[in-house]
Amino acid sequence: MTENTLKLEILKQLEKLNEDEQRRVLQLIQSMQERSKRGTPGKDLLSFAGLISESDLSEMEQSIEQDCEKVNTDKW
């Protein structure tokens, strides 16, 4: 399906909806656009690369392995 065909199909289906449903579709589209705007591009974070010491990284890795990779089946 080409981009133009897709747009036409969306418009065709949108016309079948009542006004309330169309508003909900609009809200969905707007929320999808907002989600895509969140976050910081990776290139803006490169200045932080290498700032955590090797010993701190090792300690973090050990903590994750010890505490985060366990499943307690009795809790659920």
C-alpha positions in Angstrom: 0.0 0.0 0.0 1.5 3.3 -1.0 1.6 6.3 1.3 -1.2 8.1 -0.6 -3.3 5.0 -0.7 -2.9 4.6 3.0 -3.9 8.2 3.7 -6.9 7.9 1.5 -8.0 4.7 3.2 -7.6 6.3 6.6 -9.7 9.3 5.5 -12.4 6.9 4.1 -12.6 5.0 7.3 -12.6 8.2 9.4 -15.6 9.5 7.5 -17.6 6.5 8.6 -17.1 7.4 12.3 -19.4 9.7 14.2 -18.1 13.0 15.6 -17.3 11.5 19.1 -15.3 8.7 17.5 -13.5 11.1 15.3 -12.4 13.1 18.3 -11.1 10.0 20.0 -9.1 9.2 16.8 -7.7 12.8 16.9 -6.7 12.4 20.5 -5.0 9.1 19.7 -3.0 10.7 16.9 -2.0 13.6 19.1 -0.9 11.3 21.9 1.1 9.2 19.4 2.9 12.4 18.3 3.6 13.5 21.8 5.2 10.1 22.6 7.5 10.4 19.7 8.7 13.8 20.9 9.7 12.5 24.4 13.2 11.7 25.3 16.6 13.1 24.5 18.5 12.2 21.3 21.5 10.0 21.9 23.9 12.5 20.3 23.0 14.9 23.1 24.0 12.4 25.7 27.5 11.6 24.3 29.1 14.2 26.5 28.2 11.9 29.5 30.0 8.9 28.0 32.8 7.6 30.3 31.9 9.6 33.3 31.0 6.6 35.5 34.1 4.8 36.9 34.8 1.2 36.2 34.4 0.3 39.9 31.0 2.0 40.0 29.9 0.2 36.9 31.0 -3.1 38.3 29.1 -2.5 41.5 26.0 -1.5 39.6 26.2 -4.7 37.5 26.6 -6.9 40.6 23.6 -5.2 42.2 21.5 -5.8 39.1 22.5 -9.4 38.9 21.8 -10.1 42.6 18.6 -8.2 43.1 16.9 -7.6 39.7 17.1 -11.0 38.0 15.2 -13.0 40.6 11.6 -14.0 40.3 9.7 -14.6 43.6 6.8 -16.8 42.6 5.3 -16.5 46.1 4.7 -12.7 45.7 2.2 -13.1 42.9 
